[in-house]
Amino acid sequence: MTNIVVKGGLLITPKEERMADVWTLGQRIGGLGAASGLDDKALVVDASGCYVTPGLFDLQVNGGPGCNFWGELKADHVHLFSSQLLKHGVTSILPTIITGAIERTVQNRDFLKSEFGISLAGRKKNIVRMPGIHLEGPCLSPAKPGVHPVEYLQPLTVELLKQIVDSSIKLITLAPELDPSGESLAFLQKNAVNIALGHSNATLAEARSAFAKGVSLITHIFNALPGIHHRNPGAVTAALLDQAITCCLICDGLHVDPAACELVLRMKGSKNTVLVTDIAHIGTSEGGLVGSSIFLDQAVQNVVSWGISNFREAVLMASYNPAKLLGLEAEIGSLQPGAYADLVLWDRQTLAIKKVIFNGQVVEA
């Protein structure tokens, strides 16, 4: 494998912006600054006029054109979708399986594990990293199902979770009010599953109780949740007021109005916000909210163009923050020696992506 030196770019790290080179050793970042120990065969990539950032990490990816993580999965469809993600600078995802028949959920979970390897390294070259799976459902509120088929919604019980949860499941979205005893939440915590409140009709008190029992984030805030009401504030208000809770936010300009996105950022700050897409193979093409039609680079561009975030904060919300949420920030989502060599070069004037490096190799345009 040819090592790479990315020269002359403005690096975005979790702590700072600075002009520096970044160089790779195989699949990893070798260092920042002057490259050492590289032979004259190293590939030099000119990053002048560019930001250099970590690869983006999307926690909520239902699918895309030709690929559907909750439907009938085929390996070649995932390969095609992966190539599209990489061209948009998205180097890591949590494939998201939404509510359906339990048998299909287990089948798709096991397919992803056997075919691609649910780990940071994966099993096949040039396939976007899948360090875990996100289950969105089936334990959702019948009052807030969104597009999830209500006939497949399930009670939140330990018995059900034992059927669908294994070590590949890193995030689950559920309605915590379905588990007033907290027994199911305790089971998920014991099994190292991050728990998100979503598609929920929880009251303020129920949401706060869930947060105290281990729920750490809220899935696509505002969407499939009761709106804020001054006499019935609900889960959205509970999440906005609690600085220990991370809010995931769809910034396509359709799911959430830019002013509401600004409200989240003012209340939570960039450290407690994660940009997600909820991208789906049918997206918003029919005019309804069935997942978004954007890639994560477009969410970054949107919050900057709306004037509600600077570029550095936007990138961190789409890379470092989700990685840290899953305890992966030393491996992905940041520019530091030893992390995977997943880099994105953005034009500093237009924020268009100029080049992507994945696993220490340049992604072909």
GIZILIN-V90729 format. One record per residue. SS is DSSP state (alpha for helix, beta for strand, coil for the rest). PHI is phi in degrees with one decimal (999 if undefined). D_FIRST is the distance of its C-alpha to the first C-alpha in Angstrom with 2 decimals. Layout:
SS,PHI,D_FIRST ; SS,PHI,D_FIRST
This chain:
coil,999,0.00 ; coil,-77.8,3.81 ; coil,-74.6,6.39 ; beta,-126.2,9.47 ; beta,-116.8,13.13 ; beta,-96.7,15.69 ; beta,-110.2,18.91 ; beta,81.1,22.55 ; beta,-96.7,22.74 ; beta,-94.7,25.32 ; beta,-80.1,23.64 ; beta,-107.2,25.36 ; coil,-113.3,25.30 ; coil,-57.9,27.83 ; coil,-105.4,30.03 ; coil,-163.5,29.86 ; beta,-111.4,28.84 ; beta,-156.0,27.66 ; beta,-76.6,26.16 ; beta,-167.4,22.99 ; beta,-84.0,19.40 ; beta,-133.1,16.70 ; beta,-130.7,13.30 ; beta,-111.5,10.29 ; beta,-126.0,8.74 ; coil,66.1,6.05 ; coil,-86.9,8.43 ; beta,-116.7,11.34 ; beta,-77.0,13.36 ; beta,-80.3,13.63 ; beta,175.4,16.95 ; beta,-114.7,19.41 ; coil,106.3,21.02 ; coil,-64.8,20.16 ; coil,-70.2,16.59 ; coil,-133.6,16.83 ; coil,78.1,14.92 ; coil,-99.4,12.22 ; coil,-83.3,12.24 ; coil,-76.4,13.53 ; coil,-90.0,10.41 ; coil,-60.5,9.57 ; beta,-80.9,10.41 ; beta,-98.2,13.90 ; beta,-110.5,15.37 ; beta,-80.0,19.16 ; coil,-110.2,20.73 ; coil,-61.8,24.23 ; coil,77.9,26.86 ; beta,-123.0,24.66 ; beta,-80.7,24.65 ; beta,-119.2,21.33 ; beta,-129.3,21.73 ; beta,-66.7,20.18 ; coil,-62.1,19.59 ; beta,-83.1,22.97 ; beta,-132.1,24.33 ; beta,-104.8,27.25 ; beta,-79.5,29.52 ; beta,-138.0,31.61 ; beta,-126.2,30.07 ; coil,-80.2,32.53 ; beta,152.3,30.73 ; beta,-155.8,30.50 ; coil,-52.0,31.35 ; coil,80.9,31.28 ; beta,-140.2,30.26 ; beta,-143.3,32.71 ; coil,-70.9,31.80 ; coil,-104.4,35.47 ; coil,-103.5,36.28 ; coil,-83.1,35.19 ; coil,-89.8,31.42 ; coil,-131.6,29.30 ; alpha,-59.6,25.59 ; alpha,-66.9,25.12 ; alpha,-67.1,27.04 ; alpha,-66.2,24.78 ; alpha,-59.1,21.69 ; alpha,-63.5,23.53 ; alpha,-63.6,24.67 ; alpha,-59.3,21.26 ; alpha,-64.0,20.03 ; alpha,-68.0,23.16 ; alpha,-59.9,22.65 ; alpha,-60.9,19.16 ; alpha,-65.9,20.63 ; coil,-96.8,23.26 ; coil,80.3,20.97 ; beta,-91.5,21.83 ; beta,-105.2,18.85 ; beta,-140.6,21.10 ; beta,-144.0,24.47 ; beta,-105.5,27.25 ; beta,-58.4,28.32 ; beta,-112.8,32.08 ; beta,-103.9,34.61 ; beta,-90.5,38.07 ; coil,-55.4,41.47 ; coil,-167.3,42.25 ; coil,-59.8,43.54 ; alpha,-56.7,42.40 ; alpha,-61.9,41.34 ; alpha,-69.5,38.99 ; alpha,-58.1,37.53 ; alpha,-65.8,36.78 ; alpha,-60.9,35.50 ; alpha,-70.1,32.99 ; alpha,-57.0,31.91 ; alpha,-69.6,31.31 ; alpha,-63.1,29.55 ; alpha,-62.3,26.96 ; alpha,-65.0,26.50 ; alpha,-74.6,26.26 ; alpha,-84.0,24.21 ; alpha,-118.3,21.64 ; coil,76.3,22.07 ; coil,-84.8,23.72 ; coil,-161.4,21.51 ; coil,-64.7,18.97 ; coil,-78.1,16.06 ; coil,69.8,17.71 ; coil,-115.6,17.37 ; coil,-130.1,15.70 ; coil,-68.7,12.65 ; coil,63.8,13.78 ; coil,-104.7,17.06 ; coil,-48.6,18.43 ; beta,-64.1,18.87 ; beta,-128.2,22.28 ; beta,-73.9,23.25 ; beta,-176.9,26.80 ; beta,-115.9,29.51 ; beta,-106.3,32.37 ; beta,-95.9,35.75 ; beta,-103.0,38.09 ; coil,102.2,41.32 ; coil,-93.4,43.33 ; coil,-91.9,45.44 ; coil,-117.1,46.42 ; coil,-73.0,49.80 ; alpha,-60.6,51.86 ; alpha,-80.5,53.08 ; alpha,-137.2,49.62 ; coil,-78.3,47.62 ; coil,60.6,46.28 ; coil,-90.9,44.85 ; coil,-68.5,44.39 ; coil,-65.0,46.82 ; alpha,-64.2,49.68 ; alpha,-68.5,50.48 ; alpha,-105.9,47.32 ; coil,-63.6,47.80 ; coil,-129.7,48.33 ; coil,-64.1,50.11 ; coil,-90.0,47.96 ; coil,-133.6,48.48 ; alpha,-62.8,46.66 ; alpha,-59.6,47.34 ; alpha,-66.7,45.48 ; alpha,-60.6,42.52 ; alpha,-64.9,42.15 ; alpha,-78.6,41.60 ; alpha,-110.6,38.83 ; coil,-102.6,37.08 ; coil,-138.3,34.54 ; coil,-66.9,31.57 ; coil,-79.2,29.49 ; beta,-84.2,32.06 ; beta,-106.9,31.24 ; beta,-149.0,33.74 ; beta,-134.7,37.07 ; beta,-99.5,39.45 ; beta,-151.8,43.10 ; coil,-99.7,46.65 ; alpha,-67.7,47.58 ; alpha,-66.2,51.29 ; alpha,-75.9,51.11 ; coil,-130.0,50.69 ; coil,-61.7,53.53 ; coil,-76.4,53.45 ; coil,82.6,49.80 ; alpha,-63.4,49.21 ; alpha,-70.3,46.34 ; alpha,-63.4,44.69 ; alpha,-64.1,44.97 ; alpha,-62.0,43.34 ; alpha,-65.8,40.33 ; alpha,-62.1,40.00 ; alpha,-60.0,40.24 ; coil,-98.5,37.33 ; coil,59.6,35.12 ; coil,-101.1,35.40 ; beta,-72.3,35.61 ; beta,-114.2,38.83 ; beta,-116.8,39.52 ; beta,-81.7,42.95 ; coil,-166.8,43.05 ; coil,46.3,45.36 ; beta,-127.4,48.04 ; coil,-112.5,51.68 ; coil,-63.1,51.78 ; coil,-76.5,54.38 ; alpha,-56.2,53.74 ; alpha,-65.5,54.99 ; alpha,-66.4,52.94 ; alpha,-65.7,49.73 ; alpha,-64.0,50.44 ; alpha,-63.3,51.21 ; alpha,-64.9,47.90 ; alpha,-60.8,46.03 ; alpha,-68.3,47.90 ; coil,-99.9,46.79 ; coil,116.8,43.06 ; coil,-69.2,42.30 ; coil,-114.8,39.88 ; beta,-152.0,39.16 ; beta,-125.1,40.73 ; coil,-78.4,39.12 ; coil,24.9,39.43 ; coil,-51.2,42.37 ; coil,84.4,45.49 ; coil,-83.1,44.41 ; coil,58.9,46.25 ; beta,-140.0,48.13 ; coil,-62.1,51.68 ; coil,-69.3,52.03 ; coil,-71.3,53.27 ; beta,-128.5,57.06 ; coil,-67.4,59.18 ; coil,-108.0,61.18 ; beta,-144.4,58.42 ; coil,-66.2,55.21 ; alpha,70.9,53.03 ; alpha,-67.1,49.40 ; alpha,-61.6,48.04 ; alpha,-63.0,50.34 ; alpha,-58.2,49.54 ; alpha,-69.4,45.80 ; alpha,-65.9,46.37 ; alpha,-86.3,48.64 ; coil,-104.2,46.50 ; coil,-73.8,43.80 ; coil,-86.0,42.21 ; coil,-102.4,41.39 ; beta,-91.3,38.35 ; beta,-106.9,39.13 ; beta,-90.5,36.71 ; beta,-136.1,37.58 ; beta,-91.8,37.08 ; coil,-109.4,37.16 ; coil,-100.9,37.59 ; coil,81.7,41.11 ; coil,-116.3,42.68 ; coil,-63.5,42.30 ; coil,-138.8,43.34 ; coil,-62.6,45.16 ; alpha,-52.4,43.51 ; alpha,-66.1,46.53 ; alpha,-70.6,46.00 ; alpha,-62.2,42.32 ; alpha,-62.7,43.65 ; alpha,-59.0,46.07 ; alpha,-60.2,43.31 ; alpha,-67.0,41.36 ; alpha,-69.8,44.57 ; alpha,-79.8,45.52 ; alpha,-100.1,42.20 ; coil,75.1,40.19 ; alpha,-68.3,36.48 ; alpha,-68.8,35.77 ; alpha,-112.6,37.54 ; beta,-128.5,36.37 ; beta,-125.3,33.39 ; beta,-82.5,32.74 ; beta,-130.6,32.30 ; coil,-109.5,32.72 ; coil,59.1,34.29 ; beta,-62.0,32.83 ; coil,-137.1,34.29 ; coil,-65.8,34.16 ; coil,-100.7,37.75 ; coil,46.5,37.45 ; coil,-111.0,40.47 ; coil,-65.1,41.01 ; coil,-94.8,44.45 ; coil,91.6,45.56 ; coil,-102.6,45.46 ; coil,-91.0,43.22 ; coil,-120.7,41.09 ; coil,84.4,37.90 ; beta,-91.7,36.53 ; coil,-118.0,34.88 ; coil,-107.3,32.57 ; coil,-98.3,28.96 ; alpha,-67.6,28.37 ; alpha,-62.6,27.47 ; alpha,-70.7,30.95 ; alpha,-64.3,32.55 ; alpha,-59.7,31.07 ; alpha,-61.4,32.38 ; alpha,-63.9,35.72 ; alpha,-65.8,36.61 ; alpha,-73.8,35.92 ; alpha,-67.0,37.95 ; coil,-74.8,40.72 ; coil,76.8,41.02 ; coil,-108.8,40.74 ; coil,-156.5,37.47 ; coil,-84.8,35.45 ; alpha,-65.7,31.80 ; alpha,-59.2,30.50 ; alpha,-63.9,32.68 ; alpha,-61.5,31.78 ; alpha,-65.0,28.04 ; alpha,-62.8,28.76 ; alpha,-67.5,30.99 ; coil,-109.4,28.20 ; coil,-142.0,25.35 ; alpha,-65.1,26.45 ; alpha,-60.7,29.83 ; alpha,-64.2,28.85 ; alpha,-64.5,26.10 ; alpha,-64.1,28.75 ; alpha,-57.4,31.24 ; coil,-99.0,29.18 ; coil,73.1,28.24 ; coil,-113.0,24.52 ; coil,-67.3,24.49 ; coil,-79.2,22.43 ; coil,-107.8,19.52 ; coil,-138.7,19.91 ; coil,83.1,22.27 ; coil,-151.2,21.95 ; coil,-97.7,20.05 ; coil,-155.7,19.96 ; coil,-55.1,17.80 ; coil,95.9,16.46 ; coil,-73.4,16.77 ; beta,-61.1,14.19 ; coil,-82.4,12.43 ; coil,-113.2,14.74 ; beta,-130.1,16.40 ; beta,-127.7,19.08 ; beta,-105.3,20.55 ; beta,-116.7,24.26 ; beta,-63.2,26.79 ; coil,-70.6,29.18 ; coil,-90.7,32.20 ; coil,-102.5,31.78 ; coil,64.3,29.25 ; coil,-73.9,27.57 ; beta,-76.4,23.86 ; beta,-97.7,22.04 ; beta,-160.6,18.37 ; beta,-127.5,16.45 ; beta,-115.2,13.04 ; beta,-127.7,12.47 ; coil,58.8,10.30 ; coil,80.4,8.11 ; beta,-131.3,8.06 ; beta,-71.8,11.18 ; coil,-80.7,13.81 ; coil,-69.2,15.65 ; coil,-69.8,19.28
